[in-house]
Amino acid sequence: MKDSVTRLDYCQYLLVSQINYTLTHFGDHSERFSHDQINRYLGGEKITPRLVWENVAGQVVETTSGYVVFDDTVLDKQHSFAIELVRRQYSGNAHGVIKGIGVVTCIYVNPELDQFWLIDYRIYDPDGDGKSKLDHVREMLSHTVYHKQLPFRAVLMDTWYATKDLMLFIESLEKVYYCPLKDNRQVDDSVGQQPYRRVDSLDWHPNELEHGKLIKLKGFPKDHKVQCFRVVVSTHRTDFVVTNDLTQDSTQATQQACGFRWKIEQLHREGKQVTGLEACQCRKARIQRNHIGCAFLVWVRLNHLAKQAGQTIYQLKHGLLDDYLCQQLKNPSLTMTLA
């Protein structure tokens, strides 16, 4: 009887493969499974985000000062013309609209340890489930609060998610948010004495540059105010960050809090570079979903092993090649001769 492919088998392949993550490559290098067997397994399996939480729940170090961070990434499928789930969408990495599969992710950050964990994700498929990226964020946030019951203080998110409905929803959960606004967001810092204007056109006094200022966002309830900070990120970029924590009066502290948002960019980069997250070439949506789920499970495992070893995920993964080179130098499979 032929062996059956399991989730462990496929994840093990993604864990150790270095460059090529295709099913064909797996089949070509496996003594137990053919390409067709692997394809049938992925087509019949159903891997959900719940499995990620089940695998990471015991690793998370909780803290009441934690952050929950949301963002999305696009898995590049520019050269694929028949893959289900693929749609044209904006990619921050490509700085333009590309063809790809959108994935919305959620991480939990412990700022005291400077560590983070992937705790949830969603596939962006509005044609299939009718949900926007904002819907996915709201769903994951609710799940974090009511089902995972993780303690945290604040939510960090990008400008794409700085909408009235989501911001007010976070407030209804009695949580704090920090999020940058788009430069053209209409705000008022004059207590109704002047018309709304772009946030990047506001005047900033020296004291406000250090301690922030109260503003009203257009479209929000009449007496709803948020604290706004002008954060200089680089010589070519300035962010206008708002928070519902009206006791926050430090631009430096706000900048430090927002700095943890880049942890999720680290997740996206590592996922694509060491787990083959965007490498699956299969056409069926179910196979794509299962591949993405397995890739995230592999990242969770690598992240855990890297913490235990005191190394980066890259050092851990590329260390497999170091072992190979040492072995080949001792007992080469190919021997060199000189004419």
C-alpha positions in Angstrom: 0.0 0.0 0.0 1.3 3.4 -0.9 2.0 5.9 1.9 -0.5 8.8 2.3 0.7 12.4 2.4 0.0 14.2 5.6 0.1 17.8 6.8 3.4 16.9 8.6 5.0 15.6 5.4 4.1 18.7 3.4 5.2 21.1 6.2 8.5 19.2 6.6 9.1 19.7 2.9 8.5 23.5 3.2 10.7 23.6 6.3 13.8 22.1 4.7 13.5 23.1 1.0 15.7 26.1 0.3 14.6 27.7 -3.0 12.0 25.6 -4.9 8.7 24.9 -3.1 6.7 23.5 -5.9 4.8 20.2 -5.7 6.9 18.9 -8.6 10.1 19.6 -6.8 8.7 17.8 -3.7 7.7 14.7 -5.8 11.0 14.6 -7.6 12.9 14.5 -4.3 10.7 12.2 -2.3 11.0 8.4 -2.2 7.5 8.0 -0.8 5.3 10.4 -2.6 4.6 11.3 -6.2 3.4 14.7 -7.5 -0.1 13.4 -8.0 -0.3 12.1 -4.4 0.8 15.5 -3.0 -1.7 17.3 -5.3 -4.6 15.0 -4.2 -3.7 15.6 -0.6 -3.7 19.4 -0.8 -6.8 19.3 -2.9 -8.7 17.3 -0.2 -7.3 18.8 3.0 -8.8 21.8 4.8 -6.2 23.8 6.7 -7.7 26.8 8.6 -6.3 29.7 10.6 -7.4 27.8 13.8 -4.5 25.4 13.3 -2.0 28.3 13.5 -3.4 29.3 16.9 -3.5 25.8 18.1 0.3 25.5 17.3 1.3 28.9 18.7 -1.0 29.2 21.7 1.5 27.5 24.1 4.4 29.7 22.9 2.8 33.1 23.4 4.1 35.1 26.4 1.2 37.2 27.4 1.4 40.7 28.9 -1.2 43.4 29.6 1.0 45.9 27.8 1.0 43.8 24.6 0.1 45.0 21.1 -2.1 43.4 18.5 -0.9 44.3 15.0 -2.8 44.0 11.7 -1.6 44.4 8.2 -2.0 42.7 4.8 0.4 41.4 2.2 0.0 40.4 -1.4 1.4 37.0 -2.6 2.8 37.8 -6.0 1.3 35.8 -8.8 2.2 38.2 -11.7 3.0 35.3 -14.1 0.0 33.2 -13.2 -3.1 33.6 -15.4 -5.4 30.8 -14.2 -4.9 30.6 -10.4 -8.1 31.0 -8.4 -8.1 33.7 -5.6 -5.8 35.8 -7.7 -7.0 39.4 -8.3 -5.4 42.7 -9.1 -4.7 44.7 -5.9 -2.3 47.2 -4.5 1.0 45.9 -3.1 3.0 48.1 -0.8 6.1 46.0 -1.5 5.7 46.5 -5.3 4.5 50.1 -4.8 1.7 49.5 -7.3 -1.2 47.3 -8.4 -0.2 43.7 -9.2 -1.9 40.3 -9.6 -1.8 38.3 -6.4 -3.5 36.7 -3.5 -4.2 39.0 -0.6 -3.6 37.8 3.0 -4.5 39.8 6.1 -2.4 38.8 9.1 -2.6 39.4 12.9 0.4 39.2 15.3 0.7 39.5 19.0 3.7 41.5 20.3 5.2 41.4 23.7 7.2 44.7 23.9 8.9 43.8 27.1 10.6 40.8 25.5 10.7 42.3 22.0 9.1 39.2 20.6 6.1 38.5 18.5 3.9 35.6 17.3 1.5 35.0 14.4 -1.9 34.3 16.0 -4.3 34.6 13.0 -4.7 35.3 9.3 -7.4 35.5 6.6 -7.4 35.0 2.8 -8.8 38.1 1.0 -11.4 36.6 -1.3 -14.3 39.1 -1.6 -15.8 37.2 -4.6 -16.0 34.1 -2.4 -17.0 35.3 1.0 -18.1 39.0 0.4 -15.7 40.2 3.1 -13.5 43.3 2.8 -10.1 43.5 4.5 -11.7 45.6 7.2 -14.2 42.9 7.8 -11.4 40.4 8.3 -9.6 42.7 10.7 -12.7 43.2 12.8 -13.3 39.5 12.9 -9.8 38.6 14.0 -9.8 41.4 16.6 -13.1 40.1 18.0 -11.7 36.5 18.0 -8.5 37.7 19.9 -10.6 39.4 22.6 -13.5 37.0 23.1 -12.1 33.6 22.1 -8.3 33.7 22.5 -8.8 36.1 25.4 -5.3 37.5 25.0 -4.4 40.5 27.2 -3.2 43.5 25.3 -3.4 47.3 25.6 -3.3 48.6 22.1 -3.9 47.9 18.4 -1.4 49.0 15.8 -2.4 49.2 12.1 -1.7 51.0 8.8 -3.4 53.9 7.2 -5.6 51.6 5.2 -7.4 50.5 8.4 -7.8 54.0 10.0 -11.5 54.1 9.3 -14.2 55.5 11.5 -16.0 52.2 12.0 -12.9 50.2 12.9 -11.5 52.9 15.2 -14.8 53.2 17.1 -15.1 49.4 17.3 -11.7 49.3 18.9 -12.8 51.9 21.4 -15.9 49.9 22.2 -13.6 47.0 23.2 -12.0 49.5 25.6 -8.7 49.2 23.8 -6.2 51.8 22.5 -5.2 52.3 18.9 -2.3 53.9 17.2 -2.5 54.5 13.5 -1.1 56.9 10.9 -3.4 58.9 8.8 -3.2 59.6 5.1 -1.8 63.0 4.3 -5.1 64.2 2.8 -7.3 63.1 5.8 -9.6 66.0 6.8 -9.2 67.1 10.4 -9.9 70.1 12.7 -7.6 71.4 15.4 -9.5 74.7 15.9 -12.4 73.5 18.0 -14.8 74.3 15.1 -13.5 77.8 14.5 -12.0 76.9 11.1 -13.0 74.6 8.3 -11.6 71.0 8.1 -8.3 70.8 6.3 -5.7 68.2 5.4 -3.7 66.8 8.3 -0.4 67.5 6.5 -1.4 71.3 6.4 -1.7 71.7 10.1 0.5 74.2 11.9 2.6 72.8 14.7 4.0 74.8 17.6 7.2 73.5 19.3 5.2 72.3 22.3 2.8 70.4 20.0 5.7 68.8 18.2 6.8 67.3 21.5 3.5 66.5 23.1 1.0 66.3 20.3 -2.3 68.1 19.8 -6.1 67.3 20.1 -7.9 67.1 16.8 -11.3 66.0 15.5 -11.5 63.7 12.5 -14.1 64.6 9.9 -17.1 62.2 10.0 -16.6 61.3 13.7 -19.2 62.1 16.4 -19.3 65.8 17.3 -17.3 65.7 20.6 -15.0 62.8 19.6 -11.3 63.9 19.8 -8.1 62.0 19.3 -4.5 62.9 20.1 -2.4 63.5 17.0 1.4 63.4 16.8 3.7 64.5 14.0 6.3 61.7 13.8 9.4 62.2 11.6 10.2 58.8 10.2 13.0 59.9 7.8 14.2 63.0 5.9 11.6 62.2 3.2 8.7 60.9 5.3 6.5 62.3 8.1 3.7 60.3 9.7 0.7 61.8 11.4 -0.3 59.3 14.0 -3.5 59.4 16.0 -4.5 57.6 19.2 -7.6 57.5 21.3 -5.4 57.5 24.4 -5.8 61.2 25.3 -3.4 60.8 28.2 -0.6 60.1 25.8 1.5 63.3 25.6 4.8 62.1 24.2 5.7 62.1 20.5 8.7 59.9 21.3 6.6 57.3 23.2 4.2 57.3 20.3 7.0 56.7 17.8 8.3 53.8 20.0 4.8 52.2 20.1 4.4 52.5 16.4 7.8 51.0 15.9 6.4 47.6 16.9 4.1 47.7 13.8 7.1 46.8 11.7 7.2 43.3 13.3 4.4 42.3 11.0 6.5 43.3 8.0 9.2 41.0 9.3 6.7 38.2 9.3 5.7 38.8 5.7 9.3 39.1 4.5 10.4 35.9 6.3 7.3 34.0 5.3 8.0 34.7 1.6 11.7 34.1 1.8 12.0 31.0 3.9 8.7 29.1 3.8 7.6 29.4 0.1 4.5 31.4 1.2 3.9 32.8 -2.3 5.6 30.0 -4.3 2.6 27.6 -4.9 1.8 27.4 -8.6 -1.4 25.2 -8.3 -4.6 26.6 -9.8 -7.2 25.5 -7.3 -8.2 27.8 -4.5 -8.3 25.0 -2.0 -4.7 24.0 -2.7 -3.6 27.6 -2.5 -5.4 28.0 0.9 -3.8 24.8 2.2 -0.3 25.8 1.0 -0.6 29.2 2.7 -1.8 27.6 5.9 1.1 25.1 5.9 3.6 27.9 5.1 2.4 29.9 8.1 2.6 26.7 10.3 6.2 26.3 9.1 7.0 30.0 10.0 5.5 29.4 13.5 7.8 26.4 13.9 10.9 28.3 12.6 10.2 31.2 14.8 10.0 29.0 17.9 13.2 27.1 17.0 15.0 30.4 16.3 14.1 31.7 19.7 15.3 28.5 21.4 18.6 28.6 19.5 19.2 32.3 19.9 19.4 32.7 16.2 17.4 34.4 13.4 15.1 32.4 11.2 17.5 33.0 8.3 20.5 31.6 10.2 18.4 28.6 11.2 17.2 27.9 7.7 20.4 28.6 5.8 22.3 26.6 8.4 21.0 23.5 6.6 23.2 24.5 3.7 26.2 24.9 6.0 25.7 21.3 7.2 25.5 20.2 3.6 28.7 22.0 2.6 30.6 20.6 5.6 29.4 17.1 4.7 30.4 17.5 1.0 33.9 18.8 1.9 34.5 15.7 4.1 32.9 13.2 1.7 32.3 14.9 -1.7 29.7 13.4 -4.0 31.5 15.0 -6.9 35.3 15.0 -6.9 37.5 17.5 -8.6 40.4 16.6 -10.9 42.9 18.8 -12.6 44.1 18.2 -16.2 
